[in-house]
C-alpha cells in the first residue's frame, strides 16, 4: 500500500493545484487579448490568489518585420531578406569533407561576437539584385516584444491556458464552475472557444468513467439478484439497499469533512456489491421458510429477522472494524484511501440499519401472494356474515366453520 501511495504521489507531482481555463482559436493575437480579459475576470474572484497565462511567461525578442514594397524595390523578397539574416547570424551549410571513416560538415559563419547585440543588426547589409548592398533597416523594421515560452496547439488550433492559483481551503471545482459562468457572459471574439482545463478537465473525464462503472455495477448486481430469486419484485426489494447506502456514504463524507474524490467514488462502486449482502441473507431465508414450511410472509420475515440478525450484525461489524484504522488515518500513508474507507463504513452502517427495518416492510408491500391470501380470507368472512344476517337464527351459540375463519 505504501509503494502504491508513493507511486501515485510521484505521478501527480507535476500537476499544480488551481483553476485552469483553456482558450482555443485560429488567431493567436485574438487568443492573447481574450486571455488577458479572462485573467482579469479570474483575479476578481475572492478565492484566486494569482493568475497568469501561458503567453505571459515568455522572454523578450526582436522581430524583423520586412516591408514587401521596399524589398521589391531592391529586387528581392521578404523571405530572401529573412533567409539572409538567418544565414548571417547562424551560418550557412557550405558542404562536407570526408576524412577516413568520419564525415565533417562545413559551416560558414561570421566570427563569434560579430552580432552580439540586437543593435548590431541595424548595420547588417542586404545584397540587392544589381549587386549592391543596403542596410537591413532600409527594407525592414526591428520590433521588440515578448515571445511566449511555448505555443500549444489542439486539433490544429492555437491553445492558450489561463491558470489561477486558489487559496487554501477553497474548492477548485466550485470556483472553476463560477469562473466559467462569468466567462460565458463575456462577449468573446468569433472563433474563440473556452473549456475547463488542467486538473478539472481530467477529473471530469475520470468522474464520467466512474459514473459509468457505477451504473454498470448496479445493473450487474440486479441481474444476479434476478437470477437468484427468479423474481423481479424481490430483486428490486434487495436493490433498495443501494440508494440508502449512498445516503449514508455522503452523510459520512459530510460529517468527516471529506470532499468527493476519485477514491470515494471507487468506494461507492465497491459499496454496490457489499450492501446487498445483508438484504440477500434476510430475504433468501424468508423465502426458504415460506417455501418449505408454508409460513406467511409476515411470519417468515419475523423469524428470518430473529435468526439472521446476528450474522448480519457480525459481517457488518467485521467490515467496519477492518476499515476503521484507514478511515481515521492510522497506519502511515493512508490519506489517499481515507475517503474510500469512510464511504464504505458510512454506507454499510446506514444500509444495515435500514435493511432490518425497511426491507421487510417493502417486502410485504411487494408480496402479492400474501395480499391475495389475506383478501381471500377477508372475502370469506364477509360472505359468512352476510349469509348469517339473511338467514333466520336458530341458535345463538352456532359456531363459525373453520374454513370461514
N, C-alpha and C positions, 0 to 999 in steps of 0.2 A: 504493500500500500504506500509506504514511504517513497519508494522509487517511482511509483505512478504519479504521486503529487509533485515530486521534484521534476519529472519529465513534463508535466502539464505547465509548471511554472516557467520552465525553460522555453517551451513552445510559445507561451504568451508574454514573454519578457519584453519583446519589441513592440507590443501593442499598447498605445497610450490610451489612458482613460480620458473621456471627454465626449464632446459632441462634434460630429463631422458632417458637413453638408457638401455634396458633390454637385458641381455645375458642369454641364456638357454642352458643346455647341461647335459650330464650324469656324467661328470668328474668335481668335484669341484676344483681340482688343475688347470685344464686347463682353467676353467672359471676365476679363480683368476688371472692367468698370463695375460689372454686376457683382463680382466677388467682393469688391470694396464696399458696396452697399450692403451686402449680406453680412459682412464683417461688422459694419456699424450697427446693424439690427441685432446681431448676436451679442455685441458688447453692451447693449441697452438692457439685457436681462440681468436680474439680480444675482443669479447663481453662476454666471460666467465670470471667471477671474480675468482671463485674457483671451484674445482671438487673433488669428493670423491666417494668411492664405498661402497656398503653395507657390504663389508667384512673388510673395513679399520677402522671401529669404534669399533672393538672388544677389549676384555680385555686380558691381559696376562694369559697363562695357562701352566700347566705342564702336559705333555702327557707321559704316561707309555707305552713304546714300548717293548713288550715281545719277546725274542728270542725263537722261537719254538724249535730249536735244544737243547738249554740249558735247556728249560723246560722239554723236553722229557728225558734228561739225568738224571733228578732227579725224574722222574716218574710222571710228571704232565703235564698239557696242558696250553696254553696261556689263555684260557677262565677261567680256575680254578685259575690261578695266579691273574687275574684281579678281579675275584669274591672275593678272599681272601682279596685283598687290599680294595675293596669297603666295605666289612663287617667290617674290622678293623677301617676304617675311619668313616663310617656311622652307624655301629652297625648292629646286626642281630636280626631278629624276633625269639624269643625263645618260645613263647606261649602266653597264655592269662589266666586271672583269672576272676572269677565271684564273685561279691560282691553285694548282694541284686539284684537290677534290672540293675546294671551297670556292664559292661564288660570292663576290662582293659587289654591292650596289654603289654607283657613283652619284653623288648628290651635290649639285652646285648651289651655293648659297652665299649671302653676304657674311662678312666676318661677325663673330659674336659681339653683340653690343652696338652694332651699327644702327639698328632701330630699337633702342632701349625704351624710349618713351613714346607716348601717343603723339606728342608734338612733332616727333621726327617724321611722322607720315606726311606732314604738310610739305616737306621738301622732296617727297618721293616723285620721281619723274616717270611719266607715261609716254610710251612711244606712239607717234602718230602714223597715219598711212603714208605721209610724204617723207618719212624718215626723220622727222624732228622729234623733239620731246617737249612736253608741257607738264607743269606741276599737277599733282593729283587734285589740289584744291580748285583748279580751273574747271574740272569736269565733275567733281563730287564734293559732298559736304560731310564732315565728320560730326556725328550726333552722339552725344553722351546720354546713356540711360542705364537702367538696371535690367539685367538678364535673369530670367527665372533659373533656379538651380536645377530644375528638371521640368520637362514638358510631358505631361501624361496624355495618353490617348485611350479612348474607349470606343470600340466599334467604328473606328475611322474618324471620330470627332475629338476635339480637344477636351480635356477634363481639368478643371481647377477645383481644389478642395479648400474649404474654409473650416478651420478647426478651432474649437473653443475649449479651453481648459475649465472644468467645473470645480466649484468649491467643494470642500469636504462635507460629506453628508447629503449632497444633492443627488437626486435620481437622474442619471443621464438619459434614460428612456423618456421620462416625463418632460424633462427640459427640451429634449430633441423634438418631441411632438409639438410643444408650444412654439418653438422657433420655426418649425415647418409651417405651422398655421399662419404665423406672422409673415413669412416669406411668400406664401401663396397669395397673400393680399397685395403684394407688390406688383408694379407694372413692369414685368420682365421684358427684355428685348426679344424680338422674334427669333426663334431658333435656339434659345437658351432654355435648357431643361434642368430641373433640380431633383435631387433624390438624397435620401439619407445614406451616409457612408460610414466608414470606419467600423467600430465595434457594433453599432446599431444595425447596420445592414447585415453583418454576419450573424448577429443574434436573431434578427427577424427570420433569416433563412433557416437557422437551426431550430427556432421555435416552430416554424411551419412543419419541419421534418418531424419534430417530437409530437406535434398535434396529430399528424398523420399516423404515427406509430401508436399513439393513444387510442385513436379511433379504430385502428386495426386490432389492437389488443381487446377492446370491448367487444368487437364483432366476433373474434375467435372464441372468447370466453362464452359468449352467448350461444355460439354454435355447439360448443362442448356441452353446455348445460342442456340444450335441446336434445342432444343425442343421449345424454344420460337419463334425463327424466322422461323422455319421449312425450313431452308436453310443452307447448309454447307458454302456457299460463304459468306453470311452476318455474320455468326458466326466467320469465320476467320478474317473478317474485324474488328469485335469488339475485338477479341483476340490480334490484333496488338497493342492494348494499353498496354499489359503486358510487352513485351520486352522493349518498350520505357520507361515504368515506372521503370524497373530495371536499365536502363541507368541513369535516374535521381536520383535513390536511391544511386547508387555507386558514382555518381558525388557529391552528398551531403555529403557522408561519407568522400570523399577525401578533400572537402573544409573545413570541420569542424575538420579534423584530427582524426576522429574516426576509429578504426580498426573493421574488420568484426568479430562479436561475435555471441553468441547464440541468444541474444535478437535482434540483427539486422537481423538475418536470420528469426526469428519469424516475424519480421516486413515485410519481403519480402512475407511470406505466407499470411499475412493479406492484403498486397498490391494487391495480385492477385484478391481478391474478391472486392476490393474497386475501382480500377481504371477503371474497365469495366463499371461502372455505367454511367459515362458521355457518353461513346460511345453508350450504350444502349438507353439512353434518346434521343440522336441525331438520330440514325439510325431508331429506332422504330417510331418516329414521321414522319420521311421521308417516311417510308413505308406506314403509315396511309394516308398521303397526296396523294401518288401515287395510293393507292387502292381505296380511297373514293372520291377523287377529280380528278383523272385521270391526275395528273401532270406528267411531265417528271422527270427523276431522277435529272437532274441539278436544275430545278426549285424547286423541293421538298427539296433538300438539302439546297438551299439558304433560303427558307422560314423556314425550320427547324432550321437552324443556327441562324436566327434572333429571332425566337420565343423561342428557348431553351437556348440561350446564357446566359440569366440572371439566370435561375435555376442552370445551370451547374456551373457558377462562384460562386453563393451563397453557394451551397453544398460544393464545394472545399474550399472556404474561411472559412466556419464554421469549417470544419475538421482541416484545417491548424491552425487556431487560437486556437482551442481546444487543440492541441498537442504542440503548441509553448512554453508554460511555461515549459513543461517537456524537450523539446529539448534544451532550453537554461539553464536548471538546476535550475529553480525556484521552490521552494516548499519543500526543505529539501532533504531527501534521495532518489533522483531520478536518480542518475548517472547510475544505472543498466538499467533503461528504456530509457536513453537518446538516445542511438544509434537506438533503435526501433522507437522512435518518429522522429528522423532525417531521417530515411529511408522512413517512410510513407510520411512525408512532401515533401521531395525531389522527390520521385517517383510520388506522386499525382500531384504536381505542374507541373512537366515536362510533364507528360502524358496529363494533361488538355490542356496545350498549343498546344501540337501536335494533340490532338483529334479534336480541332476546325479547324485545317489546313489539317492534313494528312489523317484523317479518311474519310472526304468527297471525297478527291482525289482517294483514294483506292477504295471507294465505286463505283465511276464512272467506274474505271477500271474493277471491278468485275461484273458490271451490264451488262449482256449480252443482256437483252431486249432492253435497251436504245441504245446499239450499233446496234442491228438489225434494230431498228426503223430508226435510222439515215442512216444506209446503204440502207434501202429500199427507203427512200426519195431521197437519192443521186442517186440511180439507176433510179428512175422515171424522175428526172431532166435530167439525161444523155440521156435517151431514147427519151425524148421530143426534146432535142436539135439536136439529130441525125436525127430524122424524119423531123424536120424543115429544116435542111440543104438539105435533099434529095428531099423534095417536093418544087414545084415552089411557090414563094412568090407572093400572090395576093394582100396582104395588109400589108403595113409596120407597121400599128398600131394594128395588131392582138393581142389580149390579151391571156395570158397563163391560161389555165384552172386551177381552184383551186386545183384539185386532183394531179396536177403535180408540184405544188409549194412546 
